[in-house]
Structures are given as C-alpha cells and as structure tokens.
C-alpha cells in the first residue's frame, strides 16, 4: 500500500511543478478530489 501512496504523491508533485498547477488543477487532472491532493503524503 505504501508504494501506491508514494507513487501517487510523486506523480502529483511532478504534475504540479511541471505544469505550475494549482491543487485544484492537479485534482482535476488525476480525477481525484482536492482534499485527496492535500492529504497525500509519504512518511
């Protein structure tokens, strides 16, 4: 499970940086909620 979460966090971060996107933009691109983007973290 941790691998999936880490992969998603890295993908979201990469998308936000590459596209200079907002959290809302990233959520829309990944078809997830804005809250999900905010709560994705790797420990």
Order of alpha helices (4+ residues) and beta strands (2+ residues): alpha-alpha-alpha
